[in-house]
Amino acid sequence: MTEKTIEEIKAWFYSKYEDPVKNCPHEKGYQFIWGGPYDAREEIENEFGDVISESLINQVVSELEEQCIEWSGHPN
């Protein structure tokens, strides 16, 4: 259950946010033209904080932050 839940949360997150390297111009830092920068912990806690444990949130955020710390909105 836990791995499936983690993958579902990450799928939700990736449908809304992405690494700014993918679609944001970079001039003296990323230009967050699709919104942001977003914090994975804040966004996941806002969406799922009432229904999943803090330890599960920590695990998901840890995995996401291995990829990126500040996230851009998804251009779609």
C-alpha positions in Angstrom: 0.0 0.0 0.0 2.7 2.5 0.9 4.7 2.2 -2.3 1.5 2.5 -4.4 0.4 5.5 -2.4 3.8 7.1 -2.9 3.7 6.5 -6.6 0.1 8.0 -6.8 1.2 11.1 -4.9 4.2 11.5 -7.1 2.0 11.1 -10.2 -0.3 13.8 -8.9 2.6 16.1 -8.2 4.3 15.5 -11.6 0.9 16.3 -13.3 1.1 19.8 -11.8 4.8 20.6 -11.2 8.0 20.0 -13.0 11.7 20.6 -12.7 12.3 24.1 -14.1 15.2 22.9 -16.2 12.5 21.4 -18.6 10.6 24.5 -19.7 11.8 27.6 -17.8 14.3 30.1 -19.3 17.4 30.5 -17.3 18.9 34.0 -17.0 20.6 34.7 -13.7 18.4 31.9 -12.3 15.3 30.2 -13.5 12.5 32.4 -14.7 9.4 30.7 -13.4 7.1 31.6 -16.3 4.6 28.8 -15.4 4.4 29.8 -11.7 6.6 29.1 -8.8 8.9 28.4 -7.4 6.9 25.8 -5.6 8.0 23.7 -2.6 7.1 20.0 -2.8 6.5 19.7 1.0 4.1 22.7 1.0 2.1 21.5 -2.0 1.8 17.9 -0.9 0.9 18.9 2.7 -1.8 21.2 1.3 -3.3 18.5 -0.9 -2.8 15.4 1.3 -1.9 16.5 4.8 -5.3 15.5 6.2 -5.3 12.0 4.7 -1.7 10.7 4.9 0.9 10.5 7.6 3.7 12.9 8.2 6.2 10.1 7.7 4.7 9.3 4.3 4.8 12.9 3.3 8.5 13.0 4.4 9.3 10.0 2.3 7.6 11.4 -0.9 9.2 14.8 -0.4 12.6 13.3 0.2 12.4 11.4 -3.1 11.2 14.5 -5.0 13.9 16.7 -3.5 16.6 14.3 -4.8 15.5 15.5 -8.2 14.8 19.2 -7.5 14.3 21.6 -4.6 12.3 24.4 -6.3 9.6 23.4 -8.8 7.9 25.1 -11.7 4.2 24.9 -12.5 3.5 22.5 -15.3 3.0 24.3 -18.6 -0.2 22.3 -19.4 
